[in-house]
């Protein structure tokens, strides 16, 4: 089981790829959230909670 390959790559390589993918996804989500928050703050309207 030591030389088990998935599409020609070992499991450690796939784990690194997944961590890079999750990191990029986290940065993209943070950028979208922050840019939306800044647009809402600059619009001058009060920010309402979802339950209001």
LOTORLO-704267 format. One record per atom (N, C-alpha, C, O): residue in one letter; x, y, z. Coordinates in steps of 0.02 Angstrom, whole numbers, plus 32768, in hexadecimal, padded with zeros to 4 digits. Layout:
AXYZ/...
//
This chain:
X80297FC48000/X800080008000/X802B803F8000/X801280777FFA/X806D80368007/X809B806E800A/X809E80947FC8/X80A580D27FC8/X809A80727F90/X80A080917F4F/X805D809A7F2D/X805880977EEF/X802880A67F54/X7FE580AE7F39/X7FE180F27F15/X7FF081257F33/X7FCC80F17ED6/X7FC9812E7EAD/X7F81813C7E98/X7F5B810E7E89/X7F6F817B7E95/X7F2F81917E7B/X7F3E81BF7E41/X7F5C81F47E4A/X7F2981AB7E05/X7F3881CF7DC8/X7F8381DD7DC1/X7F9682127DA8/X7FAD81AF7DD7/X7FF481B57DCE/X801881DD7E04/X805481E87DFF/X7FF581F47E38/X8014821A7E6D/X800481FA7EB0/X7FCF81DD7EB9/X803381FF7EDF/X802781E17F20/X7FF9820D7F4B/X7FEA82467F39/X7FE381F27F83/X7FB182137FAC/X7FCC82547FCB/X7FA582837FD5/X800C82577FDA/X802882947FF7/X802582CF7FC7/X801883087FDB/X802F82C17F87/X802A82F67F54/X7FE2830F7F50/X7FD6834B7F4A/X7FB182E17F52/X7F6B82F57F50/X7F58831E7F8D/X7F30834D7F88/X7F73830D7FC7/X7F6483338004/X7F7F837B7FFE/X7F5E83AA8014/X7FB983837FE1/X7FD483C67FD6/X7FA983ED7FA5/X7F9B84287FB0/X7F9383CC7F70/X7F6683ED7F40/X7F2584037F61/X7F0D843A7F54/X7F0983D97F8C/X7ECB83EA7FAE/X7ED684257FDD/X7EAB84527FE1/X7F0D84268001/X7F1B845E802E/X7F2384A08007/X7F0B84D4801D/X7F45849D7FCE/X7F4C84D87FA4/X7F0784EF7F8B/X7EF8852B7F8B/X7EDE84C07F75/X7E9B84D07F5C/X7E7184F17F93/X7E5085237F87/X7E7284D47FD0/X7E4C84F08007/X7E668535801A/X7E3F8561802C/X7EA7853F8017/X7EC485808025/X7EAD85B57FF4/X7E9B85ED8008/X7EAE85A57FB4/X7E9785D37F80/X7E4D85E17F88/X7E37861A7F81/X7E2685AD7F98/X7DDF85B67FA3/X7DD185E47FDF/X7DA5860E7FDC/X7DF785DB8014/X7DF08606804F/X7E00864E803F/X7DDC867B8054/X7E35865A801A/X7E47869E8006/X7E1186BD7FDA/X7E0086F87FE3/X7DF586977FAB/X7DC086B17F80/X7D8286C27FA8/X7D6386F67F9D/X7D6E86967FD6/X7D3486A37FFF/X7D3F86E2802A/X7D12870C802F/X7D7A86E88048/X7D8987228071/X7D8887628048/X7D6F8795805F/X7DA28760800B/X7DA1879B7FE0/X7D5A87B07FCE/X7D4A87EB7FD0/X7D3087817FBD/X7CEA87907FAB/X7CC687AC7FE8/X7CA187DD7FE2/X7CCF878E8022/X7CAE87A5805F/X7CC587EB8071/X7C9C88168081/X7D0787F7806F/X7D2288388082/X7D0D886E8051/X7CFC88A68066/X7D0F88608010/X7CFB88927FDF/X7CB188A37FE5/X7C9D88DD7FDF/X7C8788717FF2/X7C40887E7FFD/X7C3488A6803C/X7C0988D3803D/X7C5988978071/X7C5388BC80AF/X7C67890580A6/X7C45893280C0/X7C9D89118081/X7CB389568076/X7C81897C804B/X7C7689B88057/X7C64895D801A/X7C31897D7FF0/X7BF5898F801B/X7BDA89C68014/X7BE089638047/X7BA789718073/X7BB889AA80A4/X7B8D89D380B2/X7BF489AC80BD/X7C0889E180EC/X7C0A8A2580C9/X7BF68A5780E6/X7C218A27808B/X7C278A668066/X7BE58A7E8049/X7BE08AB78035/X7BB38A538047/X7B738A67802A/X7B4C8A958058/X7B1F8AB88042/X7B5D8A958098/X7B3B8AC080C8/X7AFC8AA380E5/X7AE08AC08114/X7AE48A6C80CB/X7AA88A4D80E6/X7ABC8A248124/X7AF48A0C812A/X7A8C8A1E8152/X7A9B89F6818D/X7A9B89AC817A/X7A7389958151/X7AC889888199/X7ACE8940818C/X7A9D891C81BA/X7AA3892081F7/X7A6E88F8819C/X7A3B88D581C3/X7A50888C81CD/X7A73886F81A3/X7A3A88718203/X7A43882A8210/X7A11880281E5/X79DC881C81D5/X7A2187C581D4/X79F4879D81AA/X79AF879381C9/X797E878B81A4/X79AA8795820A/X79698788822B/X794087C78233/X790887C4824D/X795A8801821E/X793488408225/X790A884C81E7/X78E6887E81E3/
//
